[in-house]
Amino acid sequence: MRDIGIVILNEWMKMRHRLKIWLVFGMTILLAIGFSYLSFSGDQNKATDIASVQKNDLAYNTKALEKIKKNGNPEEIKELEKAIKGTKQGINTTENILKGNWKPAIQKQLEYDKAELENAKQDKKTLHSASTSNLEKQIAFNEHYLKQDEHPLLTHNAGSFSITESTAYSATKDVLGLGLSLLLPLMVILIIADIVSDEATRGTLKLLLIRPISRTKILFGKWIVSILVTALLAVIFFTTVLLTNFALYGTFGAHAPQFMDVSYIMQMVEQSPFVEPQYSQATLVPISEALFYGFLHMLIASIAITSLSFLFSTIFASAMISTAIPMVIVVAGSVLLSMSLKFPFLRYFICTNLSFSSTWLESTYASMSDFYLLTRTNITMTGSIMILLGWIVVPTVIAFIHFRKKDILNA
Amino acid sequence: MEVLAVNNLAKKIGDKTIVSQIQMRVNQGEVYGFLGPNGAGKTTTIRMIVGLIKPTKGSVRICGHDIETDREEAMKSVGAIVENPETYSYLSGYKNLIHYARLAGIPNKEKRIKEVVTFVKLTDRIHDKVKTYSLGMRQRLGLAQALLGKPKLLILDEPTNGLDPEGIREFRGLVRQLADQGTAVFVSSHILKEMEAICDRIAIIKNGRIVTEQNVAKVLEGQGQKVRIKVDKIKKVEAFLQQNEISYQVIDHNTMDIPIAESEVSEFVRFLSMHNVNLRSIETVKDSLEELFFNFTADEEGEKKNA
């Protein structure tokens, strides 16, 4: 144990005396702030006062109804009338929430929505549809607010997407979702992927390994330092994003509802596919809690990247090669994931599990590629963590077995 | 006391035999030279001795501890420079030594570091980053890290690489001093002169095998002494030597080697002047190991040609 402590002390001394780690930390902080700010300003452009959105909707639908009332399709007329009724109900709720009179308003909205859902489920045409899914979601959200006894965030559901009032928490979720698949893994690789190979390149490895401490212990010390530094980097990234978003949005909104582990089922509705979120089987938690799980997940995902980089670092004697290979894997992986590939086994791929956005946290993005739907979205957080644990254990074990026996020929 | 015992050591990588049948014993207080041309297998052998490469066959014991089964105990007695002593250039010399002292489990690190730094004369620059060091200073830092654990066996692989003549002289002094204190020193080199100057015994390695092992003092003694003279009338001297059945060797038109002892030199000079032979220069020549080395390597070449 003492030996490993010594190796850890040494490795940290070597790491902190190199510029690289500080550059990476600095870059991570800057990028975290930059991304948060970009997402915030994008949000500002998108965000409209919900009350006015609802009013516009009403005006638009009323006008459309006038147009087709005389000789239009009766079904379309019925549809529009229903929409107008829903919007009116929404406006009523919004007004009441704004007046501070939210509880009875939400209760009323709930009753209305539940009745609507009941109707929608009777009709074969609307049984599997975006509007039915949205109703389910809205009911769940409003029940959540009542249970939490907390002021609801103004949520407007129309058509196939929803605008939710952004908070520091939801923005953090979005920014992390973007940063986790590429930015953070690359930063981890930059720090870790040469932890052994750099010594081989410099030629210091041979003088390191002729000490009265076994190779396994030396490698174990390096491994622990790699994990600690990775954890530190993940904490820095997460904290910077969260604090920046607190500064931009304020701290309000920790109680807002967030679905976790939403699975999707492909439904055929009138010959066209509809991907239906299964809200009834998902978990609904306050978003602050979801972010805590998100942090755990990103920590484990980063450690998986660390383990993979660590393996290449023990295999290759060139720091450049051992850094390039995991980088190529991560970059190529993210390209691969943006294509519409339908290989179910891709869900076990490390890159699939790097970002929690659109995997186990319900996607914030309206359009999802087929690939997401078929391979990513049905991974639960627990499932994803299990896969990542595999990506931690297997490369680490190989690295240790390989390094213990390896002949140090040139380093 | 036997500090290093290498038994029938061999390394094969793929089908290629790098070294084989390496047999060596190094005792306490002895400077042992491991001599051979580049590529003969010196570094591979050293890497097997310090456990960086696993031998295909044979064993290495350091102070009785087997390097494979009892590696940690064995390495407690070893300090080594393997090839170029690359240290962490982004750390100061002092931090490098702290790093190695921790790994060696040295009690009272600071005191010991001060001692070795004084010994290798690096005190002034020890807190500077290694990247600002000259090659000679890096060699000395390399030696310092090897000495930290007061090793019973000191392994130095091509230690004078990059040293200037003054540095080499100083280095020889350090090695002698360590051997006199009881350290077994194992030095590898491809430079004969160097080995002759510091080693007690020398093994010569060629194409992965030890071709001979010699006691340096005995070699020099056994070969006796020669005098090299430069004269104007070489024929006259030759005639005289032939008369007296003294063997000689003509080097060129006015230079020759004569095997006479130092005690007979003055008499010989008097004899020359009596016979009107002008002596231009005279020096005693010790037949160096170079000849020995050459003989062995030449033999091998010859064998190859015959085969």
Interface residues (C-beta under 8 A of the other chain):
Chain A: I6 V7 L9 N10 M13 K14 H17 R18 R202 G203 T204 K206 L207 L208 L209 I210 R211 P212 I213 S214 K405 D407 I408 L409
Chain B: I13 R47 V50 G51 L52 I53 K54 R71 E72 E73 M75 K76 V78 A80 I81 V82 E83 N84 P85 E86 T87 Y88 S89 Y90 L91 K95 I98 H99 Y100 R102 L103 A104 G105 G142 Q145 G149
